[in-house]
Amino acid sequence: MAYDVVDELVPELYGGTTTYDAVIHIGLASKQTYYALETTAHRDGYEKFDVNGQLPQSSVQASFRKDCPVELKTCAHIPDVWPRWSGVLPVRLRALRSDSVD
């Protein structure tokens, strides 16, 4: 994952006139060998370096995320979503921590 790409793309996705019924963010962290379906999103506190050895730009974070809650929890029923989503991934990209599915 590259923070500069996310910092540029996400405000474009949400800043226009298009509305969305649901949005699912997935990603592959730089040192992870699998995709993760995350149940919680945090606005602040990104302290891990991306694939380019960078941290998010604080000015972009501050301007775009200022009105966002500190934490968002999904309302998706993960025990239903996870098997359907992971079932279409190549086996090498499937992983599940025991605390990931409530």
SULMOCOR-V339758 format. One line per field, one symbol per residue. psi: psi as a letter, one per 40 degrees, with the letter a starting at -180 (. if undefined). A space follows every 50 residues. Layout:
# SULMOCOR-V339758
psi = ???
This chain:
# SULMOCOR-V339758
psi = hhdddddddddddeeaehiidihhhiihideieiihhiehhhdifhehia eefiiihdddddddedeiidhhiieigdeddddddddeiideehihided h.
